[in-house]
Amino acid sequence: MEDMIIAVVAIFFTIGIPVLAMATHFALRPLVRDLAEALGPMKRDRERIARLTERIEQLEGESRERGELLDQLAEAELFRRQLEEHTGGETPRDLT
């Protein structure tokens, strides 16, 4: 009887505990990793970086729009100067 108990305990310790440990490891590993990411500073950093990226893209877009407006204004000013040269200094309002 004692030999049988020793054999069962030996089999449990050599096979059962490693199998149980591996099952627990594979079952809990994703859960622990997700919890660590959700509670850790990495998620806040990623969110902050995403917000900053959006703000930078918005600022770049506004800068591009301002540059285009400045180009249009420069073209309009050049056109006005050329028009004044051709009309002898008179503006279109003076011609009417």
VMD Tcl script that builds the backbone (N, CA, C; Angstrom):
set m [mol new atoms 288]
animate dup $m
set s [atomselect $m all]
$s set {name element resname resid chain x y z} {
  {N N MET 1 A 0.816 -1.182 0.000}
  {CA C MET 1 A 0.000 0.000 0.000}
  {C C MET 1 A 0.872 1.263 0.000}
  {N N GLU 2 A 1.910 1.229 0.854}
  {CA C GLU 2 A 2.796 2.377 0.903}
  {C C GLU 2 A 3.525 2.557 -0.421}
  {N N ASP 3 A 3.874 1.465 -1.054}
  {CA C ASP 3 A 4.546 1.541 -2.346}
  {C C ASP 3 A 3.650 2.193 -3.395}
  {N N MET 4 A 2.379 1.898 -3.319}
  {CA C MET 4 A 1.422 2.470 -4.265}
  {C C MET 4 A 1.269 3.991 -4.029}
  {N N ILE 5 A 1.213 4.409 -2.792}
  {CA C ILE 5 A 1.091 5.837 -2.473}
  {C C ILE 5 A 2.342 6.570 -2.933}
  {N N ILE 6 A 3.486 5.973 -2.707}
  {CA C ILE 6 A 4.743 6.586 -3.134}
  {C C ILE 6 A 4.783 6.695 -4.656}
  {N N ALA 7 A 4.322 5.683 -5.349}
  {CA C ALA 7 A 4.303 5.704 -6.818}
  {C C ALA 7 A 3.350 6.790 -7.332}
  {N N VAL 8 A 2.173 6.913 -6.726}
  {CA C VAL 8 A 1.201 7.927 -7.150}
  {C C VAL 8 A 1.745 9.330 -6.885}
  {N N VAL 9 A 2.339 9.526 -5.719}
  {CA C VAL 9 A 2.907 10.833 -5.388}
  {C C VAL 9 A 4.061 11.156 -6.329}
  {N N ALA 10 A 4.901 10.200 -6.621}
  {CA C ALA 10 A 6.033 10.413 -7.531}
  {C C ALA 10 A 5.536 10.765 -8.925}
  {N N ILE 11 A 4.533 10.039 -9.400}
  {CA C ILE 11 A 3.973 10.342 -10.731}
  {C C ILE 11 A 3.343 11.744 -10.731}
  {N N PHE 12 A 2.639 12.084 -9.660}
  {CA C PHE 12 A 2.015 13.404 -9.579}
  {C C PHE 12 A 3.073 14.506 -9.626}
  {N N PHE 13 A 4.156 14.339 -8.866}
  {CA C PHE 13 A 5.184 15.364 -8.841}
  {C C PHE 13 A 5.984 15.423 -10.142}
  {N N THR 14 A 6.173 14.322 -10.822}
  {CA C THR 14 A 6.971 14.337 -12.052}
  {C C THR 14 A 6.149 14.737 -13.277}
  {N N ILE 15 A 4.863 14.448 -13.274}
  {CA C ILE 15 A 4.042 14.757 -14.451}
  {C C ILE 15 A 2.977 15.808 -14.135}
  {N N GLY 16 A 2.283 15.639 -13.054}
  {CA C GLY 16 A 1.131 16.488 -12.742}
  {C C GLY 16 A 1.484 17.944 -12.481}
  {N N ILE 17 A 2.476 18.189 -11.652}
  {CA C ILE 17 A 2.827 19.568 -11.309}
  {C C ILE 17 A 3.386 20.322 -12.517}
  {N N PRO 18 A 4.308 19.763 -13.313}
  {CA C PRO 18 A 4.751 20.498 -14.506}
  {C C PRO 18 A 3.612 20.786 -15.496}
  {N N VAL 19 A 2.701 19.824 -15.680}
  {CA C VAL 19 A 1.563 20.046 -16.576}
  {C C VAL 19 A 0.674 21.152 -16.021}
  {N N LEU 20 A 0.427 21.123 -14.740}
  {CA C LEU 20 A -0.377 22.157 -14.098}
  {C C LEU 20 A 0.299 23.526 -14.209}
  {N N ALA 21 A 1.600 23.556 -14.015}
  {CA C ALA 21 A 2.337 24.819 -14.115}
  {C C ALA 21 A 2.306 25.357 -15.541}
  {N N MET 22 A 2.481 24.508 -16.525}
  {CA C MET 22 A 2.448 24.951 -17.920}
  {C C MET 22 A 1.050 25.459 -18.299}
  {N N ALA 23 A 0.021 24.755 -17.869}
  {CA C ALA 23 A -1.346 25.191 -18.161}
  {C C ALA 23 A -1.632 26.551 -17.528}
  {N N THR 24 A -1.208 26.718 -16.300}
  {CA C THR 24 A -1.408 28.001 -15.617}
  {C C THR 24 A -0.616 29.102 -16.310}
  {N N HIS 25 A 0.602 28.795 -16.704}
  {CA C HIS 25 A 1.443 29.777 -17.382}
  {C C HIS 25 A 0.792 30.257 -18.678}
  {N N PHE 26 A 0.363 29.311 -19.510}
  {CA C PHE 26 A -0.222 29.694 -20.795}
  {C C PHE 26 A -1.600 30.328 -20.644}
  {N N ALA 27 A -2.317 29.998 -19.615}
  {CA C ALA 27 A -3.639 30.577 -19.407}
  {C C ALA 27 A -3.551 31.985 -18.821}
  {N N LEU 28 A -2.637 32.204 -17.898}
  {CA C LEU 28 A -2.567 33.497 -17.219}
  {C C LEU 28 A -1.624 34.499 -17.881}
  {N N ARG 29 A -0.723 34.049 -18.697}
  {CA C ARG 29 A 0.261 34.948 -19.297}
  {C C ARG 29 A -0.390 36.086 -20.097}
  {N N PRO 30 A -1.323 35.813 -21.011}
  {CA C PRO 30 A -1.944 36.924 -21.741}
  {C C PRO 30 A -2.732 37.864 -20.827}
  {N N LEU 31 A -3.380 37.311 -19.834}
  {CA C LEU 31 A -4.151 38.127 -18.906}
  {C C LEU 31 A -3.234 39.063 -18.122}
  {N N VAL 32 A -2.142 38.553 -17.623}
  {CA C VAL 32 A -1.203 39.371 -16.853}
  {C C VAL 32 A -0.569 40.435 -17.749}
  {N N ARG 33 A -0.220 40.082 -18.977}
  {CA C ARG 33 A 0.381 41.046 -19.901}
  {C C ARG 33 A -0.603 42.171 -20.231}
  {N N ASP 34 A -1.865 41.818 -20.488}
  {CA C ASP 34 A -2.874 42.838 -20.779}
  {C C ASP 34 A -3.111 43.750 -19.581}
  {N N LEU 35 A -3.150 43.166 -18.400}
  {CA C LEU 35 A -3.325 43.987 -17.205}
  {C C LEU 35 A -2.135 44.918 -16.990}
  {N N ALA 36 A -0.959 44.413 -17.210}
  {CA C ALA 36 A 0.234 45.251 -17.034}
  {C C ALA 36 A 0.250 46.399 -18.031}
  {N N GLU 37 A -0.154 46.151 -19.275}
  {CA C GLU 37 A -0.210 47.212 -20.271}
  {C C GLU 37 A -1.295 48.225 -19.944}
  {N N ALA 38 A -2.443 47.734 -19.486}
  {CA C ALA 38 A -3.558 48.636 -19.201}
  {C C ALA 38 A -3.270 49.513 -17.991}
  {N N LEU 39 A -2.616 48.968 -17.011}
  {CA C LEU 39 A -2.356 49.724 -15.796}
  {C C LEU 39 A -1.021 50.447 -15.805}
  {N N GLY 40 A -0.165 50.059 -16.697}
  {CA C GLY 40 A 1.185 50.613 -16.697}
  {C C GLY 40 A 1.279 51.949 -17.400}
  {N N PRO 41 A 2.416 52.578 -17.265}
  {CA C PRO 41 A 2.626 53.896 -17.876}
  {C C PRO 41 A 2.773 53.836 -19.390}
  {N N MET 42 A 3.032 52.670 -19.936}
  {CA C MET 42 A 3.228 52.566 -21.376}
  {C C MET 42 A 1.975 52.973 -22.133}
  {N N LYS 43 A 0.798 52.596 -21.635}
  {CA C LYS 43 A -0.435 52.945 -22.324}
  {C C LYS 43 A -0.642 54.448 -22.307}
  {N N ARG 44 A -0.384 55.078 -21.170}
  {CA C ARG 44 A -0.530 56.537 -21.093}
  {C C ARG 44 A 0.452 57.214 -22.042}
  {N N ASP 45 A 1.673 56.687 -22.112}
  {CA C ASP 45 A 2.663 57.263 -23.013}
  {C C ASP 45 A 2.221 57.123 -24.471}
  {N N ARG 46 A 1.679 55.962 -24.814}
  {CA C ARG 46 A 1.215 55.765 -26.190}
  {C C ARG 46 A 0.062 56.702 -26.514}
  {N N GLU 47 A -0.860 56.879 -25.566}
  {CA C GLU 47 A -1.977 57.794 -25.791}
  {C C GLU 47 A -1.468 59.226 -25.935}
  {N N ARG 48 A -0.520 59.615 -25.106}
  {CA C ARG 48 A 0.039 60.964 -25.186}
  {C C ARG 48 A 0.758 61.161 -26.518}
  {N N ILE 49 A 1.497 60.169 -26.949}
  {CA C ILE 49 A 2.200 60.261 -28.230}
  {C C ILE 49 A 1.198 60.353 -29.376}
  {N N ALA 50 A 0.111 59.591 -29.290}
  {CA C ALA 50 A -0.916 59.654 -30.347}
  {C C ALA 50 A -1.552 61.042 -30.399}
  {N N ARG 51 A -1.848 61.628 -29.229}
  {CA C ARG 51 A -2.428 62.982 -29.208}
  {C C ARG 51 A -1.441 64.004 -29.760}
  {N N LEU 52 A -0.171 63.880 -29.380}
  {CA C LEU 52 A 0.834 64.811 -29.888}
  {C C LEU 52 A 1.017 64.668 -31.398}
  {N N THR 53 A 0.950 63.451 -31.887}
  {CA C THR 53 A 1.053 63.224 -33.325}
  {C C THR 53 A -0.101 63.895 -34.056}
  {N N GLU 54 A -1.314 63.760 -33.518}
  {CA C GLU 54 A -2.469 64.419 -34.127}
  {C C GLU 54 A -2.289 65.933 -34.125}
  {N N ARG 55 A -1.811 66.494 -33.014}
  {CA C ARG 55 A -1.611 67.940 -32.937}
  {C C ARG 55 A -0.549 68.402 -33.927}
  {N N ILE 56 A 0.518 67.635 -34.070}
  {CA C ILE 56 A 1.571 67.998 -35.021}
  {C C ILE 56 A 1.029 67.972 -36.439}
  {N N GLU 57 A 0.240 66.949 -36.767}
  {CA C GLU 57 A -0.352 66.877 -38.104}
  {C C GLU 57 A -1.277 68.065 -38.348}
  {N N GLN 58 A -2.044 68.440 -37.336}
  {CA C GLN 58 A -2.935 69.588 -37.466}
  {C C GLN 58 A -2.127 70.871 -37.678}
  {N N LEU 59 A -1.074 71.056 -36.897}
  {CA C LEU 59 A -0.232 72.240 -37.052}
  {C C LEU 59 A 0.449 72.275 -38.417}
  {N N GLU 60 A 0.892 71.122 -38.894}
  {CA C GLU 60 A 1.503 71.080 -40.221}
  {C C GLU 60 A 0.494 71.462 -41.288}
  {N N GLY 61 A -0.745 70.989 -41.147}
  {CA C GLY 61 A -1.786 71.348 -42.104}
  {C C GLY 61 A -2.075 72.842 -42.096}
  {N N GLU 62 A -2.169 73.411 -40.892}
  {CA C GLU 62 A -2.397 74.852 -40.792}
  {C C GLU 62 A -1.226 75.632 -41.379}
  {N N SER 63 A -0.028 75.171 -41.141}
  {CA C SER 63 A 1.153 75.846 -41.689}
  {C C SER 63 A 1.139 75.780 -43.212}
  {N N ARG 64 A 0.766 74.634 -43.762}
  {CA C ARG 64 A 0.675 74.487 -45.213}
  {C C ARG 64 A -0.369 75.439 -45.791}
  {N N GLU 65 A -1.531 75.539 -45.115}
  {CA C GLU 65 A -2.590 76.444 -45.570}
  {C C GLU 65 A -2.114 77.889 -45.535}
  {N N ARG 66 A -1.427 78.274 -44.479}
  {CA C ARG 66 A -0.910 79.647 -44.389}
  {C C ARG 66 A 0.113 79.916 -45.485}
  {N N GLY 67 A 0.951 78.933 -45.744}
  {CA C GLY 67 A 1.929 79.090 -46.830}
  {C C GLY 67 A 1.248 79.274 -48.171}
  {N N GLU 68 A 0.196 78.514 -48.417}
  {CA C GLU 68 A -0.547 78.651 -49.673}
  {C C GLU 68 A -1.205 80.025 -49.758}
  {N N LEU 69 A -1.768 80.506 -48.651}
  {CA C LEU 69 A -2.371 81.836 -48.648}
  {C C LEU 69 A -1.333 82.920 -48.905}
  {N N LEU 70 A -0.169 82.769 -48.298}
  {CA C LEU 70 A 0.900 83.741 -48.546}
  {C C LEU 70 A 1.341 83.729 -50.002}
  {N N ASP 71 A 1.425 82.548 -50.591}
  {CA C ASP 71 A 1.768 82.463 -52.010}
  {C C ASP 71 A 0.715 83.155 -52.864}
  {N N GLN 72 A -0.558 82.954 -52.539}
  {CA C GLN 72 A -1.636 83.604 -53.284}
  {C C GLN 72 A -1.563 85.119 -53.130}
  {N N LEU 73 A -1.293 85.582 -51.913}
  {CA C LEU 73 A -1.166 87.024 -51.699}
  {C C LEU 73 A 0.015 87.604 -52.476}
  {N N ALA 74 A 1.120 86.879 -52.502}
  {CA C ALA 74 A 2.292 87.347 -53.251}
  {C C ALA 74 A 1.969 87.419 -54.742}
  {N N GLU 75 A 1.262 86.427 -55.258}
  {CA C GLU 75 A 0.867 86.440 -56.664}
  {C C GLU 75 A -0.083 87.597 -56.953}
  {N N ALA 76 A -1.019 87.843 -56.044}
  {CA C ALA 76 A -1.963 88.941 -56.234}
  {C C ALA 76 A -1.229 90.279 -56.214}
  {N N GLU 77 A -0.276 90.440 -55.322}
  {CA C GLU 77 A 0.499 91.679 -55.255}
  {C C GLU 77 A 1.324 91.869 -56.516}
  {N N LEU 78 A 1.921 90.797 -57.012}
  {CA C LEU 78 A 2.690 90.875 -58.251}
  {C C LEU 78 A 1.785 91.256 -59.411}
  {N N PHE 79 A 0.611 90.658 -59.467}
  {CA C PHE 79 A -0.344 90.979 -60.527}
  {C C PHE 79 A -0.763 92.446 -60.437}
  {N N ARG 80 A -1.010 92.942 -59.229}
  {CA C ARG 80 A -1.408 94.345 -59.048}
  {C C ARG 80 A -0.306 95.290 -59.524}
  {N N ARG 81 A 0.935 94.961 -59.196}
  {CA C ARG 81 A 2.055 95.807 -59.624}
  {C C ARG 81 A 2.194 95.804 -61.142}
  {N N GLN 82 A 2.063 94.628 -61.738}
  {CA C GLN 82 A 2.152 94.551 -63.196}
  {C C GLN 82 A 1.006 95.316 -63.851}
  {N N LEU 83 A -0.173 95.228 -63.270}
  {CA C LEU 83 A -1.332 95.937 -63.802}
  {C C LEU 83 A -1.123 97.446 -63.705}
  {N N GLU 84 A -0.562 97.927 -62.586}
  {CA C GLU 84 A -0.288 99.356 -62.433}
  {C C GLU 84 A 0.755 99.829 -63.431}
  {N N GLU 85 A 1.759 98.990 -63.713}
  {CA C GLU 85 A 2.779 99.359 -64.699}
  {C C GLU 85 A 2.160 99.508 -66.083}
  {N N HIS 86 A 1.247 98.622 -66.435}
  {CA C HIS 86 A 0.638 98.645 -67.765}
  {C C HIS 86 A -0.373 99.782 -67.901}
  {N N THR 87 A -1.005 100.156 -66.823}
  {CA C THR 87 A -2.021 101.202 -66.900}
  {C C THR 87 A -1.463 102.568 -66.533}
  {N N GLY 88 A -0.190 102.664 -66.282}
  {CA C GLY 88 A 0.417 103.948 -65.977}
  {C C GLY 88 A 0.167 104.420 -64.559}
  {N N GLY 89 A 0.045 103.520 -63.637}
  {CA C GLY 89 A -0.150 103.894 -62.242}
  {C C GLY 89 A -1.601 104.025 -61.830}
  {N N GLU 90 A -2.518 103.892 -62.798}
  {CA C GLU 90 A -3.930 103.975 -62.447}
  {C C GLU 90 A -4.431 102.600 -62.033}
  {N N THR 91 A -5.248 102.564 -61.052}
  {CA C THR 91 A -5.850 101.306 -60.622}
  {C C THR 91 A -7.138 101.105 -61.393}
  {N N PRO 92 A -7.664 99.900 -61.422}
  {CA C PRO 92 A -8.929 99.665 -62.149}
  {C C PRO 92 A -10.057 100.536 -61.637}
  {N N ARG 93 A -10.046 100.959 -60.405}
  {CA C ARG 93 A -11.103 101.827 -59.872}
  {C C ARG 93 A -11.016 103.214 -60.492}
  {N N ASP 94 A -9.787 103.678 -60.759}
  {CA C ASP 94 A -9.604 104.996 -61.347}
  {C C ASP 94 A -10.033 105.037 -62.807}
  {N N LEU 95 A -10.013 103.886 -63.474}
  {CA C LEU 95 A -10.353 103.835 -64.903}
  {C C LEU 95 A -11.852 103.955 -65.151}
  {N N THR 96 A -12.662 103.676 -64.183}
  {CA C THR 96 A -14.109 103.723 -64.420}
  {C C THR 96 A -14.689 105.092 -64.292}
}
mol reanalyze $m
mol bondsrecalc $m
mol representation Tube
mol addrep $m
